[in-house]
Amino acid sequence: MIGLCATTQIISWDQETKLWDGVPFDINFSQDFSVACIDGRALTGIPMDEVFRALLNPLSAPALSPVLPLSFEEQERSRMFWADIEKQEKKERKRKLKWKRKHPKPSSLEEAEKNFDRILNDLGVQENE
């Protein structure tokens, strides 16, 4: 892990912050990291039994509310939506395959020019010779 950070350690602060560009960070630069804290209280001012209790029994997150099952209409609407998506993806795959068959990659310059002329002809553009 240290080897991976070696390049980060030799760049300037401006270069480091440019690497964060577009990444949402909530950094509090005024936070004091010189004192270890539990629940906002310094460890030096907490009795050991409270420290052990805090470590062994961390504050629990509130339970999530149960999700109600979807009605039949909602389930059917969801199923139809995903069926339509799947149908469109299948059409797109077929269209892409048809395009590749109709417009294969040329193996020579002459074949490329021939394909170009054919595409212009398909588009209705007359080539000026």
N, CA, C and O atoms as a Tinker XYZ file with bonds, in Angstrom:
   516  protein
     1  N      0.814000   -1.191000    0.000000    73     2
     2  CA     0.000000    0.000000    0.000000    64     1     3
     3  C      0.855000    1.250000    0.000000    63     2     4     5
     4  O      0.523000    2.235000   -0.659000    81     3
     5  N      1.954000    1.216000    0.735000    73     3     6
     6  CA     2.824000    2.388000    0.784000    64     5     7
     7  C      3.426000    2.654000   -0.591000    63     6     8     9
     8  O      3.567000    3.807000   -0.999000    81     7
     9  N      3.782000    1.586000   -1.304000    73     7    10
    10  CA     4.343000    1.757000   -2.636000    64     9    11
    11  C      3.362000    2.407000   -3.585000    63    10    12    13
    12  O      3.760000    3.172000   -4.464000    81    11
    13  N      2.073000    2.111000   -3.418000    73    11    14
    14  CA     1.061000    2.713000   -4.273000    64    13    15
    15  C      0.910000    4.204000   -3.995000    63    14    16    17
    16  O      0.544000    4.965000   -4.891000    81    15
    17  N      1.184000    4.624000   -2.779000    73    15    18
    18  CA     1.031000    6.026000   -2.402000    64    17    19
    19  C      2.287000    6.843000   -2.686000    63    18    20    21
    20  O      2.280000    8.061000   -2.505000    81    19
    21  N      3.352000    6.205000   -3.122000    73    19    22
    22  CA     4.627000    6.898000   -3.297000    64    21    23
    23  C      4.498000    8.054000   -4.271000    63    22    24    25
    24  O      5.079000    9.113000   -4.035000    81    23
    25  N      3.753000    7.886000   -5.367000    73    23    26
    26  CA     3.629000    8.979000   -6.329000    64    25    27
    27  C      2.775000   10.100000   -5.766000    63    26    28    29
    28  O      3.003000   11.267000   -6.086000    81    27
    29  N      1.799000    9.772000   -4.935000    73    27    30
    30  CA     0.974000   10.796000   -4.316000    64    29    31
    31  C      1.799000   11.648000   -3.373000    63    30    32    33
    32  O      1.541000   12.844000   -3.238000    81    31
    33  N      2.778000   11.060000   -2.725000    73    31    34
    34  CA     3.560000   11.774000   -1.733000    64    33    35
    35  C      4.539000   12.766000   -2.348000    63    34    36    37
    36  O      5.011000   13.668000   -1.656000    81    35
    37  N      4.851000   12.620000   -3.617000    73    35    38
    38  CA     5.836000   13.524000   -4.211000    64    37    39
    39  C      5.196000   14.637000   -5.039000    63    38    40    41
    40  O      5.914000   15.474000   -5.586000    81    39
    41  N      3.880000   14.670000   -5.144000    73    39    42
    42  CA     3.254000   15.739000   -5.924000    64    41    43
    43  C      2.870000   16.882000   -5.001000    63    42    44    45
    44  O      2.757000   16.718000   -3.786000    81    43
    45  N      2.673000   18.049000   -5.611000    73    43    46
    46  CA     2.343000   19.237000   -4.813000    64    45    47
    47  C      0.883000   19.194000   -4.376000    63    46    48    49
    48  O      0.095000   18.386000   -4.867000    81    47
    49  N      0.541000   20.081000   -3.445000    73    47    50
    50  CA    -0.829000   20.139000   -2.940000    64    49    51
    51  C     -1.797000   20.500000   -4.063000    63    50    52    53
    52  O     -2.892000   19.942000   -4.134000    81    51
    53  N     -1.406000   21.434000   -4.950000    73    51    54
    54  CA    -2.275000   21.807000   -6.073000    64    53    55
    55  C     -2.517000   20.618000   -6.995000    63    54    56    57
    56  O     -3.640000   20.407000   -7.453000    81    55
    57  N     -1.469000   19.839000   -7.271000    73    55    58
    58  CA    -1.634000   18.661000   -8.110000    64    57    59
    59  C     -2.535000   17.635000   -7.430000    63    58    60    61
    60  O     -3.346000   16.979000   -8.083000    81    59
    61  N     -2.385000   17.503000   -6.122000    73    59    62
    62  CA    -3.209000   16.561000   -5.364000    64    61    63
    63  C     -4.682000   16.952000   -5.429000    63    62    64    65
    64  O     -5.540000   16.092000   -5.630000    81    63
    65  N     -4.984000   18.240000   -5.262000    73    63    66
    66  CA    -6.379000   18.675000   -5.286000    64    65    67
    67  C     -6.962000   18.563000   -6.693000    63    66    68    69
    68  O     -8.168000   18.357000   -6.828000    81    67
    69  N     -6.159000   18.691000   -7.734000    73    67    70
    70  CA    -6.654000   18.494000   -9.100000    64    69    71
    71  C     -7.073000   17.046000   -9.324000    63    70    72    73
    72  O     -7.970000   16.777000  -10.123000    81    71
    73  N     -6.432000   16.115000   -8.626000    73    71    74
    74  CA    -6.828000   14.712000   -8.739000    64    73    75
    75  C     -8.220000   14.480000   -8.149000    63    74    76    77
    76  O     -8.904000   13.529000   -8.527000    81    75
    77  N     -8.634000   15.331000   -7.240000    73    75    78
    78  CA    -9.951000   15.197000   -6.608000    64    77    79
    79  C    -11.044000   15.833000   -7.441000    63    78    80    81
    80  O    -12.223000   15.651000   -7.137000    81    79
    81  N    -10.694000   16.575000   -8.484000    73    79    82
    82  CA   -11.647000   17.365000   -9.244000    64    81    83
    83  C    -12.865000   16.526000   -9.630000    63    82    84    85
    84  O    -12.724000   15.484000  -10.270000    81    83
    85  N    -14.033000   16.965000   -9.250000    73    83    86
    86  CA   -15.260000   16.271000   -9.577000    64    85    87
    87  C    -15.655000   15.200000   -8.585000    63    86    88    89
    88  O    -16.736000   14.625000   -8.708000    81    87
    89  N    -14.803000   14.910000   -7.591000    73    87    90
    90  CA   -15.118000   13.895000   -6.593000    64    89    91
    91  C    -15.647000   14.603000   -5.357000    63    90    92    93
    92  O    -14.941000   15.422000   -4.768000    81    91
    93  N    -16.879000   14.301000   -4.952000    73    91    94
    94  CA   -17.431000   15.003000   -3.793000    64    93    95
    95  C    -16.824000   14.510000   -2.480000    63    94    96    97
    96  O    -17.073000   13.377000   -2.067000    81    95
    97  N    -16.040000   15.345000   -1.834000    73    95    98
    98  CA   -15.438000   15.027000   -0.544000    64    97    99
    99  C    -15.932000   16.033000    0.487000    63    98   100   101
   100  O    -16.139000   17.204000    0.171000    81    99
   101  N    -16.117000   15.582000    1.695000    73    99   102
   102  CA   -16.448000   16.478000    2.793000    64   101   103
   103  C    -15.261000   16.438000    3.746000    63   102   104   105
   104  O    -15.199000   15.604000    4.650000    81   103
   105  N    -14.333000   17.341000    3.531000    73   103   106
   106  CA   -13.100000   17.353000    4.309000    64   105   107
   107  C    -13.129000   18.553000    5.247000    63   106   108   109
   108  O    -13.299000   19.693000    4.814000    81   107
   109  N    -12.960000   18.276000    6.542000    73   107   110
   110  CA   -12.922000   19.325000    7.545000    64   109   111
   111  C    -11.462000   19.520000    7.935000    63   110   112   113
   112  O    -10.922000   18.751000    8.731000    81   111
   113  N    -10.815000   20.556000    7.371000    73   111   114
   114  CA    -9.395000   20.774000    7.618000    64   113   115
   115  C     -9.128000   21.336000    9.008000    63   114   116   117
   116  O     -7.988000   21.322000    9.473000    81   115
   117  N    -10.166000   21.830000    9.673000    73   115   118
   118  CA    -9.960000   22.375000   11.012000    64   117   119
   119  C    -10.109000   21.306000   12.087000    63   118   120   121
   120  O     -9.955000   21.607000   13.271000    81   119
   121  N    -10.401000   20.078000   11.708000    73   119   122
   122  CA   -10.568000   19.003000   12.685000    64   121   123
   123  C     -9.222000   18.672000   13.328000    63   122   124   125
   124  O     -8.194000   18.625000   12.653000    81   123
   125  N     -9.244000   18.447000   14.630000    73   123   126
   126  CA    -8.029000   18.151000   15.384000    64   125   127
   127  C     -7.840000   16.640000   15.472000    63   126   128   129
   128  O     -8.602000   15.952000   16.151000    81   127
   129  N     -6.823000   16.130000   14.783000    73   127   130
   130  CA    -6.542000   14.694000   14.792000    64   129   131
   131  C     -5.464000   14.338000   15.822000    63   130   132   133
   132  O     -5.042000   13.185000   15.901000    81   131
   133  N     -5.026000   15.303000   16.597000    73   131   134
   134  CA    -3.951000   15.036000   17.558000    64   133   135
   135  C     -4.465000   14.294000   18.791000    63   134   136   137
   136  O     -3.677000   13.722000   19.544000    81   135
   137  N     -5.777000   14.300000   18.999000    73   135   138
   138  CA    -6.365000   13.639000   20.168000    64   137   139
   139  C     -7.374000   12.613000   19.676000    63   138   140   141
   140  O     -8.264000   12.942000   18.891000    81   139
   141  N     -7.240000   11.358000   20.139000    73   139   142
   142  CA    -8.202000   10.324000   19.777000    64   141   143
   143  C     -9.496000   10.547000   20.536000    63   142   144   145
   144  O     -9.486000   10.807000   21.739000    81   143
   145  N    -10.624000   10.441000   19.815000    73   143   146
   146  CA   -11.923000   10.710000   20.432000    64   145   147
   147  C    -12.889000    9.560000   20.178000    63   146   148   149
   148  O    -12.794000    8.857000   19.173000    81   147
   149  N    -13.820000    9.386000   21.110000    73   147   150
   150  CA   -14.940000    8.463000   20.938000    64   149   151
   151  C    -16.195000    9.269000   21.210000    63   150   152   153
   152  O    -16.346000    9.860000   22.280000    81   151
   153  N    -17.084000    9.291000   20.248000    73   151   154
   154  CA   -18.336000   10.060000   20.372000    64   153   155
   155  C    -18.076000   11.518000   20.706000    63   154   156   157
   156  O    -18.832000   12.125000   21.465000    81   155
   157  N    -17.016000   12.086000   20.147000    73   155   158
   158  CA   -16.721000   13.495000   20.353000    64   157   159
   159  C    -16.036000   13.832000   21.670000    63   158   160   161
   160  O    -15.804000   15.005000   21.963000    81   159
   161  N    -15.713000   12.829000   22.460000    73   159   162
   162  CA   -15.031000   13.066000   23.750000    64   161   163
   163  C    -13.611000   12.517000   23.677000    63   162   164   165
   164  O    -13.385000   11.430000   23.146000    81   163
   165  N    -12.653000   13.278000   24.215000    73   163   166
   166  CA   -11.249000   12.859000   24.189000    64   165   167
   167  C    -11.061000   11.602000   25.022000    63   166   168   169
   168  O    -11.639000   11.481000   26.102000    81   167
   169  N    -10.248000   10.656000   24.526000    73   167   170
   170  CA   -10.003000    9.402000   25.247000    64   169   171
   171  C     -9.355000    9.626000   26.602000    63   170   172   173
   172  O     -9.563000    8.837000   27.524000    81   171
   173  N     -8.577000   10.682000   26.737000    73   171   174
   174  CA    -7.889000   10.921000   28.007000    64   173   175
   175  C     -8.849000   11.313000   29.116000    63   174   176   177
   176  O     -8.515000   11.185000   30.294000    81   175
   177  N    -10.039000   11.790000   28.759000    73   175   178
   178  CA   -10.988000   12.210000   29.777000    64   177   179
   179  C    -12.099000   11.213000   30.028000    63   178   180   181
   180  O    -13.052000   11.529000   30.741000    81   179
   181  N    -12.006000   10.008000   29.462000    73   179   182
   182  CA   -13.065000    9.009000   29.621000    64   181   183
   183  C    -12.531000    7.859000   30.464000    63   182   184   185
   184  O    -11.421000    7.387000   30.219000    81   183
   185  N    -13.298000    7.397000   31.453000    73   183   186
   186  CA   -12.869000    6.231000   32.234000    64   185   187
   187  C    -12.760000    4.993000   31.332000    63   186   188   189
   188  O    -13.473000    4.880000   30.335000    81   187
   189  N    -11.855000    4.062000   31.692000    73   187   190
   190  CA   -11.588000    2.888000   30.856000    64   189   191
   191  C    -12.823000    2.018000   30.641000    63   190   192   193
   192  O    -12.989000    1.455000   29.559000    81   191
   193  N    -13.689000    1.893000   31.638000    73   191   194
   194  CA   -14.867000    1.053000   31.452000    64   193   195
   195  C    -15.790000    1.623000   30.370000    63   194   196   197
   196  O    -16.413000    0.868000   29.624000    81   195
   197  N    -15.878000    2.961000   30.285000    73   195   198
   198  CA   -16.680000    3.588000   29.225000    64   197   199
   199  C    -16.038000    3.379000   27.859000    63   198   200   201
   200  O    -16.737000    3.183000   26.865000    81   199
   201  N    -14.706000    3.420000   27.809000    73   199   202
   202  CA   -14.000000    3.192000   26.543000    64   201   203
   203  C    -14.303000    1.782000   26.048000    63   202   204   205
   204  O    -14.643000    1.589000   24.881000    81   203
   205  N    -14.179000    0.779000   26.951000    73   203   206
   206  CA   -14.458000   -0.603000   26.554000    64   205   207
   207  C    -15.917000   -0.783000   26.135000    63   206   208   209
   208  O    -16.200000   -1.483000   25.163000    81   207
   209  N    -16.844000   -0.153000   26.864000    73   207   210
   210  CA   -18.261000   -0.248000   26.496000    64   209   211
   211  C    -18.503000    0.358000   25.114000    63   210   212   213
   212  O    -19.264000   -0.194000   24.320000    81   211
   213  N    -17.867000    1.476000   24.829000    73   211   214
   214  CA   -18.042000    2.133000   23.530000    64   213   215
   215  C    -17.471000    1.280000   22.404000    63   214   216   217
   216  O    -18.030000    1.237000   21.308000    81   215
   217  N    -16.353000    0.600000   22.675000    73   215   218
   218  CA   -15.732000   -0.243000   21.645000    64   217   219
   219  C    -16.503000   -1.537000   21.435000    63   218   220   221
   220  O    -16.661000   -1.997000   20.304000    81   219
   221  N    -16.984000   -2.124000   22.530000    73   219   222
   222  CA   -17.690000   -3.398000   22.431000    64   221   223
   223  C    -19.146000   -3.241000   22.013000    63   222   224   225
   224  O    -19.703000   -4.141000   21.384000    81   223
   225  N    -19.767000   -2.128000   22.346000    73   223   226
   226  CA   -21.169000   -1.878000   22.005000    64   225   227
   227  C    -21.282000   -0.543000   21.275000    63   226   228   229
   228  O    -21.724000    0.445000   21.861000    81   227
   229  N    -20.887000   -0.503000   19.999000    73   227   230
   230  CA   -20.973000    0.771000   19.286000    64   229   231
   231  C    -22.429000    1.179000   19.106000    63   230   232   233
   232  O    -23.341000    0.354000   19.170000    81   231
   233  N    -22.617000    2.471000   18.882000    73   231   234
   234  CA   -23.976000    2.961000   18.658000    64   233   235
   235  C    -24.560000    2.266000   17.436000    63   234   236   237
   236  O    -23.928000    2.205000   16.382000    81   235
   237  N    -25.752000    1.754000   17.587000    73   235   238
   238  CA   -26.362000    1.027000   16.472000    64   237   239
   239  C    -27.102000    2.002000   15.563000    63   238   240   241
   240  O    -27.612000    3.031000   16.005000    81   239
   241  N    -27.144000    1.654000   14.306000    73   239   242
   242  CA   -27.856000    2.467000   13.329000    64   241   243
   243  C    -29.346000    2.201000   13.474000    63   242   244   245
   244  O    -29.732000    1.090000   13.836000    81   243
   245  N    -30.184000    3.175000   13.205000    73   243   246
   246  CA   -31.626000    2.937000   13.295000    64   245   247
   247  C    -32.059000    1.881000   12.282000    63   246   248   249
   248  O    -31.529000    1.816000   11.173000    81   247
   249  N    -33.010000    1.072000   12.668000    73   247   250
   250  CA   -33.500000    0.012000   11.786000    64   249   251
   251  C    -34.238000    0.624000   10.601000    63   250   252   253
   252  O    -34.918000    1.641000   10.741000    81   251
   253  N    -34.101000    0.010000    9.456000    73   251   254
   254  CA   -34.800000    0.473000    8.255000    64   253   255
   255  C    -36.257000    0.058000    8.335000    63   254   256   257
   256  O    -36.591000   -1.004000    8.861000    81   255
   257  N    -37.101000    0.897000    7.813000    73   255   258
   258  CA   -38.519000    0.546000    7.812000    64   257   259
   259  C    -38.746000   -0.574000    6.800000    63   258   260   261
   260  O    -38.081000   -0.611000    5.765000    81   259
   261  N    -39.668000   -1.480000    7.081000    73   259   262
   262  CA   -39.900000   -2.591000    6.160000    64   261   263
   263  C    -40.473000   -2.094000    4.838000    63   262   264   265
   264  O    -41.232000   -1.125000    4.802000    81   263
   265  N    -40.107000   -2.760000    3.771000    73   263   266
   266  CA   -40.584000   -2.406000    2.444000    64   265   267
   267  C    -41.890000   -3.149000    2.200000    63   266   268   269
   268  O    -41.971000   -4.366000    2.361000    81   267
   269  N    -42.887000   -2.407000    1.815000    73   267   270
   270  CA   -44.176000   -3.032000    1.537000    64   269   271
   271  C    -44.115000   -3.745000    0.191000    63   270   272   273
   272  O    -43.507000   -3.227000   -0.745000    81   271
   273  N    -44.726000   -4.912000    0.071000    73   271   274
   274  CA   -44.716000   -5.621000   -1.212000    64   273   275
   275  C    -45.490000   -4.828000   -2.267000    63   274   276   277
   276  O    -46.456000   -4.131000   -1.956000    81   275
   277  N    -45.050000   -4.948000   -3.508000    73   275   278
   278  CA   -45.698000   -4.234000   -4.601000    64   277   279
   279  C    -47.049000   -4.859000   -4.906000    63   278   280   281
   280  O    -47.239000   -6.066000   -4.755000    81   279
   281  N    -47.979000   -4.025000   -5.334000    73   279   282
   282  CA   -49.284000   -4.545000   -5.742000    64   281   283
   283  C    -49.124000   -5.298000   -7.065000    63   282   284   285
   284  O    -48.096000   -5.190000   -7.734000    81   283
   285  N    -50.144000   -6.052000   -7.425000    73   283   286
   286  CA   -50.094000   -6.823000   -8.670000    64   285   287
   287  C    -49.909000   -5.900000   -9.868000    63   286   288   289
   288  O    -49.152000   -6.218000  -10.785000    81   287
   289  N    -50.599000   -4.754000   -9.866000    73   287   290
   290  CA   -50.499000   -3.810000  -10.994000    64   289   291
   291  C    -49.077000   -3.252000  -11.105000    63   290   292   293
   292  O    -48.539000   -3.124000  -12.204000    81   291
   293  N    -48.476000   -2.921000   -9.961000    73   291   294
   294  CA   -47.108000   -2.401000   -9.978000    64   293   295
   295  C    -46.122000   -3.452000  -10.455000    63   294   296   297
   296  O    -45.201000   -3.147000  -11.213000    81   295
   297  N    -46.313000   -4.699000  -10.011000    73   295   298
   298  CA   -45.448000   -5.788000  -10.461000    64   297   299
   299  C    -45.585000   -5.998000  -11.963000    63   298   300   301
   300  O    -44.590000   -6.187000  -12.661000    81   299
   301  N    -46.819000   -5.966000  -12.458000    73   299   302
   302  CA   -47.061000   -6.157000  -13.896000    64   301   303
   303  C    -46.464000   -5.013000  -14.706000    63   302   304   305
   304  O    -45.882000   -5.236000  -15.768000    81   303
   305  N    -46.610000   -3.782000  -14.203000    73   303   306
   306  CA   -46.044000   -2.623000  -14.892000    64   305   307
   307  C    -44.520000   -2.734000  -14.948000    63   306   308   309
   308  O    -43.913000   -2.435000  -15.976000    81   307
   309  N    -43.908000   -3.161000  -13.852000    73   307   310
   310  CA   -42.461000   -3.337000  -13.815000    64   309   311
   311  C    -42.016000   -4.433000  -14.776000    63   310   312   313
   312  O    -41.026000   -4.278000  -15.491000    81   311
   313  N    -42.759000   -5.546000  -14.786000    73   311   314
   314  CA   -42.415000   -6.651000  -15.684000    64   313   315
   315  C    -42.509000   -6.214000  -17.144000    63   314   316   317
   316  O    -41.636000   -6.542000  -17.948000    81   315
   317  N    -43.569000   -5.472000  -17.490000    73   315   318
   318  CA   -43.755000   -4.989000  -18.869000    64   317   319
   319  C    -42.646000   -4.004000  -19.245000    63   318   320   321
   320  O    -42.137000   -4.034000  -20.366000    81   319
   321  N    -42.278000   -3.137000  -18.310000    73   319   322
   322  CA   -41.212000   -2.175000  -18.566000    64   321   323
   323  C    -39.918000   -2.894000  -18.928000    63   322   324   325
   324  O    -39.279000   -2.569000  -19.928000    81   323
   325  N    -39.528000   -3.888000  -18.095000    73   323   326
   326  CA   -38.274000   -4.591000  -18.348000    64   325   327
   327  C    -38.366000   -5.474000  -19.587000    63   326   328   329
   328  O    -37.355000   -5.702000  -20.251000    81   327
   329  N    -39.555000   -5.976000  -19.913000    73   327   330
   330  CA   -39.727000   -6.743000  -21.155000    64   329   331
   331  C    -39.523000   -5.830000  -22.363000    63   330   332   333
   332  O    -38.899000   -6.232000  -23.345000    81   331
   333  N    -40.050000   -4.592000  -22.294000    73   331   334
   334  CA   -39.835000   -3.632000  -23.386000    64   333   335
   335  C    -38.363000   -3.271000  -23.525000    63   334   336   337
   336  O    -37.854000   -3.160000  -24.640000    81   335
   337  N    -37.681000   -3.090000  -22.407000    73   335   338
   338  CA   -36.248000   -2.780000  -22.446000    64   337   339
   339  C    -35.490000   -3.924000  -23.109000    63   338   340   341
   340  O    -34.638000   -3.696000  -23.967000    81   339
   341  N    -35.801000   -5.152000  -22.709000    73   339   342
   342  CA   -35.132000   -6.324000  -23.286000    64   341   343
   343  C    -35.403000   -6.430000  -24.784000    63   342   344   345
   344  O    -34.506000   -6.779000  -25.552000    81   343
   345  N    -36.641000   -6.129000  -25.208000    73   343   346
   346  CA   -36.987000   -6.178000  -26.629000    64   345   347
   347  C    -36.182000   -5.142000  -27.417000    63   346   348   349
   348  O    -35.677000   -5.431000  -28.501000    81   347
   349  N    -36.067000   -3.921000  -26.853000    73   347   350
   350  CA   -35.303000   -2.872000  -27.538000    64   349   351
   351  C    -33.820000   -3.236000  -27.624000    63   350   352   353
   352  O    -33.175000   -2.976000  -28.640000    81   351
   353  N    -33.279000   -3.836000  -26.565000    73   351   354
   354  CA   -31.872000   -4.252000  -26.606000    64   353   355
   355  C    -31.664000   -5.330000  -27.668000    63   354   356   357
   356  O    -30.652000   -5.325000  -28.368000    81   355
   357  N    -32.610000   -6.247000  -27.789000    73   355   358
   358  CA   -32.508000   -7.304000  -28.801000    64   357   359
   359  C    -32.551000   -6.703000  -30.204000    63   358   360   361
   360  O    -31.782000   -7.111000  -31.075000    81   359
   361  N    -33.447000   -5.731000  -30.432000    73   359   362
   362  CA   -33.519000   -5.044000  -31.732000    64   361   363
   363  C    -32.197000   -4.339000  -32.033000    63   362   364   365
   364  O    -31.699000   -4.380000  -33.158000    81   363
   365  N    -31.638000   -3.691000  -31.006000    73   363   366
   366  CA   -30.375000   -2.961000  -31.210000    64   365   367
   367  C    -29.240000   -3.912000  -31.560000    63   366   368   369
   368  O    -28.421000   -3.608000  -32.428000    81   367
   369  N    -29.185000   -5.072000  -30.885000    73   367   370
   370  CA   -28.140000   -6.052000  -31.213000    64   369   371
   371  C    -28.290000   -6.546000  -32.651000    63   370   372   373
   372  O    -27.295000   -6.685000  -33.363000    81   371
   373  N    -29.537000   -6.814000  -33.088000    73   371   374
   374  CA   -29.770000   -7.262000  -34.465000    64   373   375
   375  C    -29.376000   -6.181000  -35.465000    63   374   376   377
   376  O    -28.754000   -6.467000  -36.489000    81   375
   377  N    -29.744000   -4.925000  -35.160000    73   375   378
   378  CA   -29.409000   -3.818000  -36.054000    64   377   379
   379  C    -27.895000   -3.664000  -36.183000    63   378   380   381
   380  O    -27.373000   -3.424000  -37.272000    81   379
   381  N    -27.200000   -3.806000  -35.051000    73   379   382
   382  CA   -25.740000   -3.679000  -35.064000    64   381   383
   383  C    -25.107000   -4.805000  -35.873000    63   382   384   385
   384  O    -24.166000   -4.572000  -36.631000    81   383
   385  N    -25.620000   -6.024000  -35.714000    73   383   386
   386  CA   -25.099000   -7.163000  -36.460000    64   385   387
   387  C    -25.361000   -6.986000  -37.961000    63   386   388   389
   388  O    -24.494000   -7.279000  -38.784000    81   387
   389  N    -26.558000   -6.508000  -38.311000    73   387   390
   390  CA   -26.905000   -6.267000  -39.715000    64   389   391
   391  C    -25.970000   -5.206000  -40.320000    63   390   392   393
   392  O    -25.522000   -5.340000  -41.458000    81   391
   393  N    -25.685000   -4.154000  -39.543000    73   391   394
   394  CA   -24.780000   -3.099000  -40.012000    64   393   395
   395  C    -23.387000   -3.669000  -40.271000    63   394   396   397
   396  O    -22.758000   -3.360000  -41.283000    81   395
   397  N    -22.906000   -4.513000  -39.335000    73   395   398
   398  CA   -21.572000   -5.090000  -39.501000    64   397   399
   399  C    -21.507000   -5.984000  -40.726000    63   398   400   401
   400  O    -20.496000   -6.006000  -41.427000    81   399
   401  N    -22.587000   -6.728000  -40.992000    73   399   402
   402  CA   -22.599000   -7.582000  -42.193000    64   401   403
   403  C    -22.625000   -6.749000  -43.466000    63   402   404   405
   404  O    -21.942000   -7.068000  -44.439000    81   403
   405  N    -23.420000   -5.677000  -43.456000    73   403   406
   406  CA   -23.560000   -4.843000  -44.647000    64   405   407
   407  C    -22.333000   -3.956000  -44.870000    63   406   408   409
   408  O    -22.010000   -3.619000  -46.009000    81   407
   409  N    -21.655000   -3.582000  -43.796000    73   407   410
   410  CA   -20.495000   -2.690000  -43.885000    64   409   411
   411  C    -19.287000   -3.331000  -43.201000    63   410   412   413
   412  O    -18.852000   -2.862000  -42.149000    81   411
   413  N    -18.749000   -4.386000  -43.785000    73   411   414
   414  CA   -17.595000   -5.042000  -43.139000    64   413   415
   415  C    -16.350000   -4.164000  -43.215000    63   414   416   417
   416  O    -16.251000   -3.268000  -44.053000    81   415
   417  N    -15.411000   -4.440000  -42.325000    73   415   418
   418  CA   -14.148000   -3.701000  -42.357000    64   417   419
   419  C    -13.407000   -4.071000  -43.631000    63   418   420   421
   420  O    -13.270000   -5.252000  -43.952000    81   419
   421  N    -12.933000   -3.082000  -44.349000    73   419   422
   422  CA   -12.211000   -3.381000  -45.599000    64   421   423
   423  C    -10.825000   -3.962000  -45.318000    63   422   424   425
   424  O    -10.165000   -3.615000  -44.339000    81   423
   425  N    -10.415000   -4.853000  -46.211000    73   423   426
   426  CA    -9.090000   -5.458000  -46.064000    64   425   427
   427  C     -8.058000   -4.776000  -46.964000    63   426   428   429
   428  O     -6.863000   -5.050000  -46.860000    81   427
   429  N     -8.524000   -3.884000  -47.850000    73   427   430
   430  CA    -7.597000   -3.174000  -48.733000    64   429   431
   431  C     -8.156000   -1.787000  -49.026000    63   430   432   433
   432  O     -9.310000   -1.490000  -48.715000    81   431
   433  N     -7.325000   -0.946000  -49.627000    73   431   434
   434  CA    -7.740000    0.406000  -49.976000    64   433   435
   435  C     -8.825000    0.385000  -51.045000    63   434   436   437
   436  O     -9.763000    1.180000  -50.995000    81   435
   437  N     -8.701000   -0.519000  -52.007000    73   435   438
   438  CA    -9.700000   -0.619000  -53.076000    64   437   439
   439  C    -11.064000   -1.006000  -52.502000    63   438   440   441
   440  O    -12.094000   -0.466000  -52.906000    81   439
   441  N    -11.058000   -1.937000  -51.566000    73   439   442
   442  CA   -12.306000   -2.361000  -50.944000    64   441   443
   443  C    -12.921000   -1.232000  -50.125000    63   442   444   445
   444  O    -14.142000   -1.078000  -50.094000    81   443
   445  N    -12.076000   -0.440000  -49.461000    73   443   446
   446  CA   -12.566000    0.701000  -48.688000    64   445   447
   447  C    -13.220000    1.734000  -49.601000    63   446   448   449
   448  O    -14.279000    2.273000  -49.278000    81   447
   449  N    -12.589000    2.009000  -50.739000    73   447   450
   450  CA   -13.159000    2.964000  -51.693000    64   449   451
   451  C    -14.471000    2.438000  -52.268000    63   450   452   453
   452  O    -15.416000    3.201000  -52.465000    81   451
   453  N    -14.528000    1.140000  -52.536000    73   451   454
   454  CA   -15.742000    0.518000  -53.054000    64   453   455
   455  C    -16.875000    0.629000  -52.027000    63   454   456   457
   456  O    -18.008000    0.959000  -52.379000    81   455
   457  N    -16.560000    0.351000  -50.754000    73   455   458
   458  CA   -17.566000    0.483000  -49.695000    64   457   459
   459  C    -18.034000    1.928000  -49.552000    63   458   460   461
   460  O    -19.224000    2.175000  -49.356000    81   459
   461  N    -17.115000    2.879000  -49.646000    73   459   462
   462  CA   -17.458000    4.286000  -49.545000    64   461   463
   463  C    -18.396000    4.691000  -50.668000    63   462   464   465
   464  O    -19.389000    5.380000  -50.433000    81   463
   465  N    -18.084000    4.263000  -51.897000    73   463   466
   466  CA   -18.945000    4.569000  -53.038000    64   465   467
   467  C    -20.332000    3.951000  -52.856000    63   466   468   469
   468  O    -21.338000    4.574000  -53.195000    81   467
   469  N    -20.387000    2.735000  -52.326000    73   467   470
   470  CA   -21.670000    2.059000  -52.120000    64   469   471
   471  C    -22.498000    2.797000  -51.069000    63   470   472   473
   472  O    -23.711000    2.940000  -51.226000    81   471
   473  N    -21.854000    3.265000  -50.004000    73   471   474
   474  CA   -22.568000    4.004000  -48.954000    64   473   475
   475  C    -23.092000    5.329000  -49.499000    63   474   476   477
   476  O    -24.226000    5.712000  -49.211000    81   475
   477  N    -22.267000    6.039000  -50.291000    73   475   478
   478  CA   -22.733000    7.281000  -50.907000    64   477   479
   479  C    -23.924000    7.013000  -51.812000    63   478   480   481
   480  O    -24.883000    7.784000  -51.819000    81   479
   481  N    -23.872000    5.924000  -52.578000    73   479   482
   482  CA   -24.966000    5.558000  -53.461000    64   481   483
   483  C    -26.226000    5.249000  -52.654000    63   482   484   485
   484  O    -27.323000    5.649000  -53.045000    81   483
   485  N    -26.076000    4.532000  -51.519000    73   483   486
   486  CA   -27.216000    4.214000  -50.656000    64   485   487
   487  C    -27.849000    5.483000  -50.082000    63   486   488   489
   488  O    -29.063000    5.546000  -49.890000    81   487
   489  N    -27.023000    6.484000  -49.811000    73   487   490
   490  CA   -27.519000    7.753000  -49.260000    64   489   491
   491  C    -28.103000    8.659000  -50.339000    63   490   492   493
   492  O    -28.702000    9.687000  -50.022000    81   491
   493  N    -27.938000    8.297000  -51.594000    73   491   494
   494  CA   -28.472000    9.092000  -52.690000    64   493   495
   495  C    -27.568000   10.218000  -53.109000    63   494   496   497
   496  O    -28.007000   11.147000  -53.787000    81   495
   497  N    -26.327000   10.157000  -52.725000    73   495   498
   498  CA   -25.363000   11.193000  -53.088000    64   497   499
   499  C    -24.615000   10.721000  -54.333000    63   498   500   501
   500  O    -24.052000    9.626000  -54.355000    81   499
   501  N    -24.618000   11.551000  -55.353000    73   499   502
   502  CA   -23.910000   11.188000  -56.581000    64   501   503
   503  C    -22.470000   11.674000  -56.483000    63   502   504   505
   504  O    -22.201000   12.818000  -56.116000    81   503
   505  N    -21.554000   10.772000  -56.820000    73   503   506
   506  CA   -20.139000   11.103000  -56.751000    64   505   507
   507  C    -19.741000   11.857000  -58.002000    63   506   508   509
   508  O    -20.043000   11.424000  -59.114000    81   507
   509  N    -19.058000   12.997000  -57.828000    73   507   510
   510  CA   -18.575000   13.780000  -58.980000    64   509   511
   511  C    -17.206000   13.271000  -59.378000    63   510   512   513
   512  O    -16.253000   13.328000  -58.600000    81   511
   513  N    -17.121000   12.777000  -60.590000    73   511   514
   514  CA   -15.829000   12.250000  -61.057000    64   513   515
   515  C    -15.211000   13.149000  -62.061000    63   514   516
   516  O    -14.123000   12.861000  -62.560000    81   515
